Amino acid sequence: MIDRIKKFVLGGEKEREVVNMMRDQIGLIIDTCELMKMIVEQNDEAVVGDVCEAEKMGDAIRRDIMVKIHSGAFIPALRSDFCSLAEELDEILDELEDIAMLFLSIKYIPDELRSDFVRVAEINSRMSYDLLKAFNALEEGDLSDILLKIKISEEEVDSIKGRIYQKLPQTKFESYAEWYFFIKFVEKLLNVSDLIEDAADTIQILSVSIR
């Protein structure tokens, strides 16, 4: 019965197009999280342009998704949640672009913080892959284990956050502007895991609605 319901809800042409575009959105998030690891690990400014390009592609996908949904994809009861998910995925890409642009303002990461930042970037990347697994599980399987992994990863970032904020008062800055951009960089890097968890929560809501 559940498989028949899922086929009815997700199996139309417009529905399949939206589902595939959302997979593309998450694919961009995965790629961009990998680029963010390069920025944090290697101070690699060269990939900032790639991050910005991914965000532009994500914007275009989000617009196409909205057009499809508002032209009749999905039953009315599901449209709002699919729209919310598309917006949340786009917000993750926006946040990653902000982090990349802020990096151009701070220029480098202090050695005493780099290992913590690298770990956060690695967790964000891992969570992006788990987000794709969660989205695929709308059709293919049980979400509970995947959602638990995402929650545990987000809690790990929270624990690292405390360590980072303990170190920040000892970090020296040459100007208020440098301090401000660095703090915004830290806040946004730490916020990616929260945004991924929010998107996973919406996927869980969709899973319950579909069933």
N, C-alpha and C positions, 0 to 999 in steps of 0.2 A: 504493500500500500504506500509506504513512504517513498519508494523509488518512483511509483507512478505519479505521486504528487510533485516530486522534484522535477520529473520530466515535463509535467504540465506547466509548472511555474517557470522553469529555466530553459525549456526546450524549444521555444519559438525562435524565429530568425532574429528579431530585434533583441530578444533576451540574450541569445548567444553572442550577439555582437557586443552588448554591454559587458557581459561576463568576460569576454576576451579582452576588451579594452581595459577593464579593471585589472586583469592579469598583467597587461602592459604597464599600467600605472605602478603596480607593485614591483615589476621588473625594473623600472626606472629607479625606484627607491632602493632596491638591492644594489644596482650599479652605482648609485650615488653614495650609498653607505660605504662601498668599497673604495670609492674615490676619497671619501672623508678620512678613511684609514691612512691613505697615502699622504694627505695633507698633515695629519697629526703626527704620523711616524717620521716623515721625511721633510717636513716644512716645504712640501711640493706645491708651489704657487701655480705651476704649469697646468694643473688639472682643474683650477677654479673655473676656467671657461667651460670645461666639460660639465661641471656641476650646474652652471647657469643654463647651458643648452638643455640639459635634462629637465630642468624646471620649466623651461619654455615648452618642451614637448609634453610634459605633464599637464600644463595649462590647456594645451590644445586637446588632449585626450579628455580632460574633465569637461570641456565645453561640448565635445561630441557625445559624451555620455549623457549629459543633461538634455541635449536635443533628442536623443533616442528615448530617454525615459519620458520626457514630456510629450513625445509623439505617440506614446502608447505602450512602451515596453513594460512588462510586468503588470500584475494585477494591482489595482489602486492601493490595496493595503500594504504593499511592499515598496512602493515607489519612494516614499519619504526616507526609508532606511537605506535604500540603494543610493539615493541622492546624498544622504549624510555620509555614507562610506566614501563616495567619490570625493566629497569635500575634505574629508579627513585625510585621505591619501594625498590629495593635493597640498594640504597643510604641512604634511611631513616633508614633501619636496621643497616647499617654501622655506621651511625651517633649515633644511640642509643648505639651501642656497644662501640664506642669511649667515650661516656659520662660515661658509666659504668666503663670502665677501668680507666678513669681520676679520677673517684671518689676514686678508690683505692689509688691514689697518694695524694689526698687532705685530705682524711680520715674523714673530718667532714664539715658541713656547718654552718657558723656563724649564731647565733640566729637572728640577725638583717636582715638577707637575707632569712631565711628559708621560711617564709610565702610567699614571692614573688616567690621563686623557686617552692614551692608546687603548687601555682596557675598556673604557667607555665606548670608544669607536668600534672596538671589536664586538662588544655586546650589542650595540645598535645594529651592526651588520648581521649578527646571528639572529637577532629578533626580526630583521627584515625577511630573512629566509623562512623563519617560522610563520610570519604573517602570510606569506604565499601558501604555505602548507595549510594554514587555517582557512584561507579563502577556498583552496581546492577541496577542503573537507566539507564545504557546503554541499558538494555533489558526491564526494567520494568516500567519506568516512566520518568517524567520531572526532569531534572537536576537543573533547575534554582534556586529553593529554597535551595537545598542542597549546591550548590556552593556559594550562598550568605552567608549561615551559616559559611562555611569554611573561607571565606574572612573576615567576622566579627570577627571570632575567631583569625585569624592571626593578625588583627589590634589590638585586645586586648593584644596579646603578645607584640606587638610593644610598646604599652603604658606602659606595665610593664617593658619593657627593659629600658626605660628612667629612671624609678624609681630605677632600679637595678644599673645602671651606676652612678647615683647620690650618691648612698650609697657606692660604691666600694672604693673611695678615703679614706673613714673613716675606712675601714677594714684593720686590721693589719696582716702582714705576717712575718714569722720568717726568710724567705730566698727568694731569687729571684726565685728559683725553685718552691717553694710553691706558690708564686704569679703567676708564669707562668702557672702552671697546673690548678690553680683555674680559671684564666681568660679563658683558653681554655675550661674548663668545662662550664663556663657561656656562652661563645659564641656558643658552640655546643647545649646546652640545649635550647637556644633561637632560634637556626637555624632550629630545627625540624619542627616548624610550617611553616616556609618558604618552606621546602622540601615537606611537605604534600600539601601545596597550589600548588606547581609546579606540583605534580602528579595529583591533581584535574584539573588543567588547561589542562593537556594532555588528561584526560578523556573527558573534554569538546570538545577538538579537535576531538577525536574519535567519539563522539556523533554526531557532525556535519558531519563528513565524512560518517558515517553509513547511515545517512538520505539522 
